[in-house]
Amino acid sequence: MSWRNAAVHALLATVVAFGATPVHRKALPVSAAAAAGPAAITVGTLQLTRCGLAYCGVLPRPLDPTGQVPGTIDIGFQFHPQTSPSLPPLGALVATQGGPGYSTTGSAGEYLGLFEPLLAQRSLLLMDNRGTGTSGPIWCTPLQSQVEYTQSAIQACGGELGDISDLYGTGLAADDLAALIDALELPPVDLYGDSYGTYFGQAFAGRHPDMLRSLVLDSAWPVVGESPWYPEAPPAASNAFNLACERSPSCSYQPGVSMSRIDSLLDSVRADPVTGTAPNGDGVPVTVTANAQGLAYVMFSNASGPVVYRELDAAARAWLNQNDQAPFLRLIAENEEAAYGASGFVRPSESSSGLFVAVSCTDYPQTYSMTAPLGVRALQGQNAIAQEQAQDPNVFAPFTIDEFLQMPLDYSVVNLCLRWPVPSAAYPPGQPVPPGTVFPGMPAIVLSGDLDSLTPATQGAKAAALFPAAQHIVLENSFHVTALADPYHCSSNIVRNFVQTLNPGNTSCASAIPEVRLVPQFALASSELAPAAALDGNQGTTVDLQVAAAAAYTAGDALARYWVNYSRSGVGLRGGTFSYRYQGSTIEFDLSSMQWTQDVAVSGTISWNVTGTGAIQADLVVTGPGSSSGPLTVTYQDWTPLSMAALSGTFSGRTIAATMYAP
């Protein structure tokens, strides 16, 4: 399972709240807990030193606990003492990141944001798993620089690691955490894991059950019992697109279901692939191909945010009905950049590609034997694919097996480990927990987003079933990782209530999260749009109200690009530019002649309160056809279900007073 491009911007809101400057990956905000503390403290048997405003340390661990491979690895960690030392301590929290490969300490801001209300009486421990962050991050060249992994780079990485290629698995990392908890002399901990962190959390629970007070698994799949084909993902993706359309008034009026239109798009690009130029997330023109593989990649690698759900249905209709290729080509271009941004490189201390492959090939189920020689393994893989094509050719529907496997290796995953080294007998592959492990009955909750196709709710249910006392909570209109940077204060409150009381409390908010507001259509001209609905006092013409609607959609398009933009500047769908900056608890956008339709240009500013109310105010100057030009203000609440926007302004002396479904 891959999380390489997941939740990057979804988590930056927490970074903003902590006053840090976001970078391509997550910046390291610091805890106020240690702001006035000493330069060093002793916790258990370990001496910790100030690192920024946190306390950091290392724990030397055997690289190979069996002793076959000599040497040690320094396990780096951050420790945040409780912020009110005069109050009685209530225990320790542990959080662990996803990927695999992301640095947990590098994501401190997200965990501090989640647990801040509890930190007066609880400490927070963040350990970087071996091979990540401050724990000897694996740096394989050229793999670390590849946006799309190649077999040759994976094989080269395995060759670089040599006889330590099997010493980075989840089981050994879980044992490292157990040793660290022992060294710090902490009581049983409350462990929160997100994405791959849930896999790690399950392994830790299976290997060290007595060290846990409670367990929270946010966007989970089972640590045992999963199929190497991950058959839950394709139907989850199809269902998610249908649900997103059904729940949004801007799409639900369309005949049939959303996937019927996406299927028609697939038929079109399958029969007649189109190569064209489109702006990537940072506004750089790139050449992309709209084909079956490109559509699969768009659908299956965007489980952590709203953009593809927001736009794919309308992009399919534009492609099929108007031969308007720009919206879909842009989605492909943005998606192909999403993993690493325009630079094509991320530091291994932030996210290690080598660690991602090492864990995947050590722990995950495969269609071939990892103990077989590479040539035999390749033949086994080919035979497994042939057998699957004969027995279940629709496992990846609506895509064929061949089309699905043409996606990048870290998303299709089936062939990822064909050339990874054979492990030693001391570390049997696919065993992050010993065979026959009985998982403990400590209090546990599993959180799933019902629009998450990376770790679908059906996989979350399987993970929950491993733990006798686990509760599975599915959050509507939510994506991959639900509790971090949670603007709705739903999943995050559930987590905090659970840690405090070992009961999630009232979970009714899980069915009250706002819908994804889908684009109603992509229009070449404003005359194709439904006009905004006139209110009392409106003097605008129908053309005015169509132009006002186009201007509102232009503002909405700029806001949506935030989720795929890393450079803080980009371009409009039909022209013009935008940029954004962080200003306290808001994100401020500047638009310059930005065009969503060909005949309406929009300049001005947008203020988006991302960490508070979700209030959006766009103060725009609109240039439209004829006399439909002038100042326009658009306001709405981003976090409100079925949010309506208010439009007010003056076009050539005519008062505009209107409303429309928020863009």
N, C-alpha and C positions, 0 to 999 in steps of 0.2 A: 504494500500500500504506500502511496506517495503523498507527501504533503509539501512538496517543494515550493509551490506558489500559493499555499493556502493562508488566508487570514493576514496577509501582510498589511494591507491598509485597514482592514477591519479592526486591527489591534492598535493602529496608530492613534486612535482617539484617546486611548489611555495614556500614550506617550505625551500627547498634548496636555492632558490633565495634570501630568507631573512636571510640566514645564520644560521638557527636554526638546531638543531639535531633532525631528525625525529624519532618518536617513533611508537609503534604499531598503535595507533590512531594519529591524527595530533598533532604535537608539536605546542606550542604557540609562533610564531614569534612575534616580537614587532615592533611597528611603530616608525620610525625615527622622526615622527612629534612631539613627546613629549620629545625627547632626551635631549633638553636643557631647558625644561620648569620648572616651579616652582613645589614645592611639592604638592600643592593643588590649585585648581581653582574653581570658582563658575560659573555654567552655569544655567541660569534661576534661579530657587529657590533651586537648589541642590548644595551641596558642594561635589566636587570630589577630590580624592586623587590619587597620583601616584601609579600605580601597574605595576612594571617593567618600561616600557617606555610609557605606556598608562595611561589614567585616568579612574578610576573605581568608581562606586557608587552603592548604593542600594536604591530602592524605596519601602517602605512598602505598601502592597496592601491587601485589605480584602481577606482572603482565600475564603470566600463565600459572594459575594456582597449582597445577599438577607438577610444575617444575621442569617440564620437558623443554620449555623455552625460557632461558634465564632473563632476568631484568625486572624492573618495576615500571609502573606508570603513575604519575602524580595526578590524583583526582582533585580537580579544583572545585571550589564551592563558595557560595556566599551565605552568610548567616546574618539574619536581621533579628536582633533581640526584641523582646516585647517593648513597646514604646512607653509603658507606664510601669517601671520596675517596682514601684511601691505597692502595686496591686498583686494579689496572689496569682501565680502563673496557672494557666489552664491548658498548657501543653504546647506541642510543636506542630506546625503545618509544614508539609513538604509538597512542592509543585514540580512537575517534570514536563519538559517540552516535547514537541512532536517532530516529525520528519520521516524517519529518523535522520539525525544530522544537525538539527538546530541546537543552538546553545541555550540552555535553560537560564544561566546567569545573564545572557544577553537579552533575555525577555523578562527581566526582573520587573520592569514597569507594569506589564500586564498582570503579573501575579500580585504585586503590591496594590494595584488598583482593585483587583477582585477581593483581596483579603483585608484591605485597610481598616474596615470597621471592626475587625477582630484582633488587630495587632496590639492593642493595649495590653492584652494579657496572654498573647500567644507569640511565640517566635516563628520565623519563617526560614526554612532551609531550602536552598536552591543548589543542586549538584549538577555539574556538567557530566553527562555520561562519558565514559572512556571513548576517545576518538572525536570528541566535540568540544567546542568552546575553549575553556582553560584546562581541559583534560587531554592534552596531547592530540589536538585535532589532526585527523588524517588529511594530508594534502597530496592527492594523486594528480599528476599531470599526464595527459591533457584533460583528464576527466573533469577536474574542478572548473575548467573554463568552458565546458560544453553545455549549452542550453538543452540540447537533445543528445542523450548518451549514445555512444557507439559501442559495438561489441569489442572493437579493437582497444578502445580506451578503458573499458571495464577489464579486459584481460591484462592490459598493461598495469592497471592499478593493482590487481591481484598479484602480478609479478613483482611489483615494487614492495608490497607487504610481505610476500613470501610466506615463511612459516608462522607469521603472526596474523595471517588473513582471517583466521577463524577465532581470534581472541577479542572480538569486539561485539559479541552477541549480547542479547538482552539479559540472558541469565547471569553472565559475568558482571554486567552493569548493575543488575539488581543486587548481587552480592556486594558490590562496591558500596552501594547505598546502605546496606545493612551494616557493613563495617564502619561506615561514617557515623551512622546513628549510634552505634556502640561507642565509638571514640568520643562523641560529643555527650554521651551519657544522657540521651533524650528518652523520655517515656514513650510508650506507643504513640505513633504519629497519625495525623489525619493527612492522607495522601490524595492530592488532586492531579490527575493526568489528563492532557488533551491530545487528541489524535493518536499518534504513535505513543504518546505518554500514557494512553489507556492500555496499550499492549504491554508496556513496561510495568504499569501499575498492577495488571493482572499477574504478570510473572513474579513481581515482588510479593504479592499476596500469596501466590502458590508456594514460593520458596521460603518466605519469612513471615508467616501469618501472625506470629506472636508480637511482631513489631508494629502492627497496625491497630489503631483505634477505629478508624473508618476509612472508606475508600470512595472517591468520586471519579467516575469515568465519563469524560466529556467527548462524545463522538468516537464510539468504540467499535472494534470488531474483535471476535473471540481469539484468545491466545492459543486455543486448541480447537480442533474440529472444523476449521475453515477449509473450503475447497481452493485449490490453486487457480481455479478459473474465476473466483469471486463472482459467482453468478447472480448475486443479489444486486450488483451495481447497475446493469443495463435497465432492468424493469424499474428500479428506483429513479433513474434519470428520466425515463419516459413519463413515469407517474408525476415527477416533480414539475415537468413542463406543463403537463395537463392541469395540475393543481394550481400552478401559478396563474395560468390563464383563467381558470374558472373563478378564482378569487379576486381578480382585478376587473373592475367595470370597464376598463379600456380594452379588454380582450374578450370577456365572457360572452359578448354579443355575437362573436364570430360563429358561424355554423360549424358543427362538428367539434372535434377536440384538437388541441394544439399539435399533438404529435402527428395528426393526419397531414397538417401543412408542412411540418418538418420532414415527414416522410416523403412528401412530394418534392421538397427541396433536395433531399438525398437522391431521389430518382433522377432529378435534373442534373446534378453535378456528377453523379455516377456515370450517366450516359454521355455527358458533355462537360468535362472539367474546364474551368476557366482560370487562366492566369492573369493577374492584374496587379496594379499598384494601389496600396492603401496605407494610411498612416498607422504606425504602431502606437502603443500607449503614450509614448513621448512625442508623438507628432512627426516622427521621422518616416518619410515614404519608404516602404519596403515592397518587394515583389512577393506575392503569395499566390497559392493555387487553391481554388475552391474545388475540392473533390471529396470523395467519401471519407478519406482519412482526415482531411482538414475539419470536416463537420464532426467526426467522432472526437477529435482532439478538443474542439470547442465545447462539446457537450459534456465530456467526462473529466475535464481538468479544471472546471470552474465551480466546484461544489461549495466554495467558501464565500461567495459574494453574489450580488444581485444582477450584475451587468448582462450576462448571457441570458438569464431568465427574463430580464427586462426587455431584451431586444430581439432575441432570435426569432420568435414567432412573426413579428412585424417585418424583420429582415427577410424571412422566407417569403412572405406575401409580396414584398417589394420586388424580390428577385423573380418570382413566378408570374406576377400580374403586370409589372411595369418595366421589366428588364432593368430595374434599378439595382445594380450590383454593389454599389458603394457600402451600404450598411453591413452586408454579410462579409465582404472582403475586409472591412475594418475590424469586425469581430475576430476574424482569423489572424489578422496582423497583430492586434492587441494581445491575443491569446498566445501567440508564438513568442512574444517578448516577455510574457508575464513571469516566467520562472526566475529570470535574473535581471530583467531590465535591459536597457540599451547597451550597457557595457559588456554583457555576456559573461560577467565574472562576479563572484561574491567570495569574500574571504572565507577560508575553511573554518576559521574560528567563529564565524557567524552561522555558516551552514556547510557541512562537509559532505560533498558528493561521495567521497570514498567511504565514509561511515554509512551513508545511506545504502550503498551496495553491499558493504560488509555485513550489516545487520540483515538486509533482505535475503542474502544468500546463506546466512547462517541459520536463520530462524523460520523463515516463511515456507509454507508448503510449496512444492514444485511438482511439475508434471514429469520430471525426470529425477534420477537419483544423483544427489550431489556427491556421493561417494564413488560414482562411476568415472572412468577416464573421460576426458573431454570429448573424444570422438564417439564413444559409446553414448555419452550423455546427449549429444546432438541427435543421434539416431533415435534414442528414446523420446526426445522432445518431438521429433517429426512424427513418430508413430502415435504419440499422445494426441497431437493435433489432428492427424488423420482419423483417429478413433473418435474424437470429439465431433469432427465434421460429419461422421457417419451417424453418431448416436444423438447429438444435440446441436445441429447446425445453427440453431437460432439462439444459442447461449448469449450472444452479444447483440441480439436484435435491437434496433432495425439494421444493424451492420452485420456483414458476414464475418466469419472468424478471421479470414485473411485481411479484410479491411480494418478490423479492430487491432490486429497485431501489427499493422503498419504505423500505429501511433508510436510516439517516443517510448523507449523501453521502460522508463520509470512510470509510465501510465498503463501501458499494455501489460507489463510485468511478466508475462508468461515466459518470455525468452531472456529475461534479464540476466540470469545466472549461468547461462550455458557455458561460459568460458571462465567462470570464477574457480580458483584453486580447489582441489579436493581437500576437505578438512581432515585433521588428524582424528584418530580413533577416540581420543579423549573427549572430543566435542562432537557428538553425533548431530548432524544437521536436523533442523526442524524440531528441536526440543528445548525451547526456552524454559519449560518446566519439565521435571522428570515425568516419564510416562506413568499414567495412573494417578497423577496428583489429584487430591481431593481439596477443593478450594474452601476457604474458611467461611464461617457464617457471621462475620462481623458486619455491622451496618454498612450498606453500600447503596449508591444510586448510580444509574447509568442515564446520561442525557443524550438525546438524539434530536437533530433537526429533521423535520419531515421533508425538507427540500435538499437534504444532503445525499448526494449520490456517491461520494467518496467512501464514507462509512455509513451506509444506509441504516435506517432504523431497524430493518430486519437483522442486520449484523449486530446492532446494539442489543437486540432482544436475545441473541445467542450468547453475547458476553454476559448479560444479566443472568441468564439461566445457569451459568457456572457457579454463581454465588447464592447459597440458600436464602439469604435475607435481602437480596438486592431488589430494589424497585427501579423499574424502567419508566422514564418520563420522556415523552415525545413532544417537542415544541413545534407548533405550527409556524409556517413561514420562516423557519430558521434554517441556517446552512451548517457548514462544517465548523465546529467549535462554537458553543452557544453561550458560555459564561464570561468569556474574556471580552472586554470593551463592549459590554452589553448595554445598548442604549435604552432598552426597554425595562431594565432592572427586574427582569423576570428570572432567567436562569441563574444570574449572579446571586439574587436573593435566596433562591432555592438552595444554592450551594452553601451560602453563609448560614442559613437556618439549619441546614443539615449538620454542618460542623458544630454548631452551638448545641443543638438538642438531639442529634442523631435521628432527626425526623425532618423531612423536607418541608413540612408544613403545608400551607395552602398552595396548590399548584395550578389553580384555575387560570393564572396568567398565561399558561402554556397554550391556551386556545384563544388568546386575545392579542397576539402579536400582529402588528400591521402586515397587510398583504404586500407583496412586491407590486409596485405600480408599473405595469407594462406600458410600453410605447403603443399607442393605438394604431399608428401607421407611420411609415416613412413616406413623406411627401416631397416631390420635387418643387412644387409651388404651393404657396399658402392657400390658394383657391381650392385645393383638394381637401383641406381640413374642415372639420366641423367648427363653426365659430364658437367662441366662448359665449356662455349664456348671459344675456343682458340683465342687469339689475336696475332698480329704480334710479333714475337720474342719468342713465346711459344715453348719450347722443351719437354714439358710434354707429357706423353703417355695418352691414354684414361683412363687407371687405375689411373694415377696421377690426372687427372681432375675430376674423380669420387671421389677420396679421398679428393681433395680440396673442392669439393662441400659439402661432408659430414662434413668437418671441419667447413665450413661456416654455415651450418645448426646447428652444435653443438653450435657455438657462438650465433646464433639467438635463440636457445632454452634457453640458459642461460639468455639472455636479456628478453625473454618472461616471465621467471619465476619471474622476479622482481615484476610483477603485482600481484602475489599471494604469495610472500614470505615476511615474517615479521621479520625473525631472521637474515637476511642478509647473510645467508649461506644455501646451499642446495646441492642436489645431481643430477647427470645426469640421463637421462632416462634409460641408460643401465649400468651406473657406473660412478665413479669419482665424483668430488665435484666442487662447485663454491662458491665464496663469493663476496660480493660487499660492497663498502663504498662510502660515499659522499665526494667529493673533489671540493669545490667551486661550479661552475656551472655544474660540470660533475658527473657522477656516474662511478666509476672504478670497474671493475670486475676482479677477479683472478680465473682462471680455473686450475684445477689439474687433469690430466688424465680423463677429462670428456668425456663420451661416449654417442653419440646420435645413432650411429650404433655400433654393437658389435665389429667391426674390426678396428675402428678408435678412437684413444685416443688423446685428445687435451688439452694442457696446454698453459698458457700464460695469457695475459691481454687484456681487452676490455675497451676502453674509450668511454663514451656516453654523449655527450653534450645535456642535457635534457632541458635546459632553453634558449638555443640560437639557433644554426643552426640545431641541431639534428644530427650533424656529429658523425659517429661511426667509430672507428678504432680498429681492433682486430689484435694484434701482437701475433701470435700463434706458437707453436711448435707441429707439427703433427706427430703422429706415426701411419702409415697405413700398409696394407699388402705388402709383398715383399719389394721393395726398395722405395715405395711411402711414404717417411718420410722426414721431414725437416721443416725449418721455412716458415711460410706463413702469409702474411698480407692481411687483408680483410677490405676494406673501402667502405662506402656508406653514403647517406644522409637519415636519418630516416623519415624526414617530407616531402620528395619529392614524388609526385605521380609517380607510375611506376618506382621506384628507382632501379637502377642497381648497383651491387657491383663489385668492381675491386679486383681481386685476383692476388697477386704477391708473388714470393718466389723461393725457390730452393729445389727440391727433389732429393737427391743423385746426385747432380751436374747438374741436369736438370732444366733450367729456367722455372718457371711457370708464364705465363702471360695469364689471362683469365677473363671472365666476366660472370655474371649470375644475374637473378632476385634476388633482395636483400632478404636475409632470414628473 
